[in-house]
Amino acid sequence: MEIRIVKTVEEARECDKLLQSLIIEERDFDSNLNPQININKWYETQLKKKGFALFIAYEKEAITGYVCCILEEEKNTAVIEGIMRIDALYINKAYRRKGIADKLIEEAFKWAEKIDTKVVSLKVLSPNKKAISLYEKKGFIETGKMMQRKI
């Protein structure tokens, strides 16, 4: 298994398909997610943006998972240290529990250092205990709560 940054439109489109799967699976934790949404060219349009990186794990030319990283706040703006956000992390079901997510997160950490940020953040749905456990093992701590209310 290897990890590399996405450089081609074709790879970005494959990640769009995985994002579609992620949204469908996350409905188990958040019924407000729309499983009918059509993800089309989302990552392709993001590729050339400053402060954006998409890393893929692949095996035998098949993409097994990805992590999407976004520079959320540059250092010395409203925050002292820059913040990079892991916007999405997804591993194809057939490849889970093989350490791929761990390696993708490590790649995200390397990119954060490269762009001179010292803080990595992410959002995880509270019922997603497996993801929370993984993030805690990688050193993430809860720093707040996001709350919502139906109207």
N, C-alpha and C positions, 0 to 999 in steps of 0.2 A: 504494500500500500504506500502510495506517495501523496504528498500534498503540494499543491502549487496555486499560484494566484490565477484567477480567471483572466484570460486575455482575448478570447475569441467570442464572437456573437453566438456561435453554436453552443459553447459551454454555458454562456449566460442564459440561453434559452432552456438548456437542460436544468439549470438551477431554478428557473421559473416553474418548471414542472414539479420540482421537489418542493418549492414554496407552496404550490397548490396542495400537495399532499400534507404539508405541515398544517395548513389552515384547516383542512378536513379533520386531521387527527386532533388538533387542539379544540375542536368542538366538544370533545369529551370533557373538557375543563371549562369551556366558555360557550354557552349556547347562543351567544350573540354574534358569533362569527358566522359569516355567510359562506356555506360550502359551495354555493353556486357561482361564486365570483370567478371570473375568468382572468387569470394572471397571464398577461401577454406583454412581453417585452419590458417587464418591470426592471429586471437586472440589466438588461441590455441598455436601457436608457440611463442607468446609474453608473455604468462602467467608466466613463470618462470624467466623472465628477471628482473634483478635489475632495479629499477626505473620505473616500469610499474605497473599500477593498472587499473582494469576494474570493475566498479560498475554497478550493475543492479537494476532497480526498478521492482518489481513484485507484482502481485495481483492474488490471487488464483492460484499460481504456474505458471502463465503466465508472461513472461518477457514483460514489457510494455515500457521499454526504457533502455538506458545505457549511461555512460560517460566513455571515455577512457582517462587516465591520464599518462603522460610520463614526467619523470624528464629530462629536457632539458639541464640544466647547473647546476652543483653542485656549492654550495657557495664557495667563495674564489678561484675561477678559473679565467676565463676571466671576471666574474661579481662578485660584492661584495656579493649580495644576490642570492641564488639559484633561478632557474626558473623552475616551473612546467608548462607544456603545456597541455591544454585540447585539445586533438587531434581529438576527435569526440564526439558529443552529438546527440543522436537520440531518439525520442519518437514515438512509434507506433501511426499512425494517429488516431486510435480509442480512444486513451488516452490523446490526446493533450488538452491544455488549462485547465488542472486540477492540475497544480502546480508541476508536476513530474520533469520537467527540473530544476525548482528552487531547489528542494530537491537534485537532482543529483549534481548540481553545488555546493551546500553547502557541500555535501559529498566530492567532489573534494577539496574544500578548507580545510576540516579537514585533508585529506590525505597530502596536501601540508604542513600543519603545522607539521604533524607527521614526515615527512621526512626532516624537517628543511629548507623549502624554504619559502621565503617571498613574492615572486612574482608569479602570475599565469597569463599565456598568452594564447591566442587562436587566430586563424585566422578565419575570417568570410567573406563570399563573399558580396561585397558592395550592390548588389541588394536585399539581404536577410534581408529586413527591420524588420521582426518579430524577427528574431534572434538577430539583432543588438539592438533592443529595450530591449529584455530580458537581454542581456549582460550589457547594460548600467544600467538597474535597479539593477543588481548585483554588480555594482561598477566598471565595466571595462571602460577604456577610450581609445580612439584612440591614439596610440603612433607613428604611421608611416603609410606608404602606401606601399603595395606591387604592383608593376606594371609589366605588361607583354606586349609583342609586338609580333604579328604574323610575321613570316618570309615567 
